Amino acid sequence: MDGEDELKLLGTWASPWAARVKIALHLKGLSYEFVEQDLDNKSDLLLTSNPVHKKVPVLIHNGKPICESVVILEYIDEAYGSTGPSLLPTDPYERAIARFWVDYIDQKLVIPWKVAFTADGEEEKTEGIKQILAVVQTLEGALKECSKGKPFFGGDSVGYVDIALGGLLAFLQGTEELCGTKPFDIANTPLLLAWVERFIVLDAAKVALPDVTKLVEFAKTKRVEMALSIKK
Ligand SMILES: N[C@@H](CCC(=O)N[C@@H](CS)C(=O)NCC(=O)O)C(=O)O
């Protein structure tokens, strides 16, 4: 990409999906304008850019909107193939495996997390927690398989799966306070625990991830809204 290249990211400071995009843009070394959105009073720009879901993040590249965090991550990697590191593996099989795990994270981790956080009864909460812990255990195996003994899912450097999980990290770190359980521990997920320590000190993570204490307080005010979003 050259010449008059303009990137605008519509997001909110607390959005884990927007954090994914910030991480990817930072890793690629791309400059962009971040436009904070008020989701209680959605802007015309957001509504016209993402008329289907009306959600953040939206990346607007030279006036053209791209929606959904994983679609945006792949777009950034493809549109800026020659800029910065590759986010997805080049080998088609490894690429498919990375896509599989990102889909797994979105399909299997997020809903139980919301259930555990918003549950009214103990039984529902316990079920949510049980599912979070089972999913995290599976991701421990995925990290072992994808990293092949190297520091990240992407190997020596942060890749697509690292970004997808890493964007959620501030919420995951707040899990103990919000859901009553620690997702990672030394006995069951030693690899993921070490991965978290490595990930949070990256410049891209420091730039993109919100402060955990501030996020936890904010999430508590959004409990009812989040409960409704599961039923949608
Ligand atoms: N699957 C979407 C999820 C995006 C999402 O849920 N965004 C939330 C903010 S964290 C949102 O915009 N919510 C507004 C609404 O639901 O009206 C992605 O990966 O981008």
The ligand as an ORCA input file, in Angstrom:
! r2SCAN-3c Opt
* xyz 0 1
  N     -18.233    -10.785     16.345
  C     -17.947     -9.383     16.475
  C     -18.311     -8.925     17.884
  C     -18.339     -7.411     17.984
  C     -19.096     -6.940     19.225
  O     -19.794     -7.704     19.900
  N     -18.961     -5.623     19.508
  C     -19.679     -5.024     20.617
  C     -18.752     -4.170     21.492
  S     -17.585     -5.136     22.384
  C     -20.708     -4.034     20.054
  O     -20.412     -3.260     19.170
  N     -21.924     -4.048     20.614
  C     -22.948     -3.131     20.236
  C     -24.291     -3.792     20.127
  O     -24.392     -5.018     20.336
  O     -25.246     -3.088     19.813
  C     -16.474     -9.137     16.144
  O     -15.676    -10.081     16.273
  O     -16.123     -8.028     15.711
*
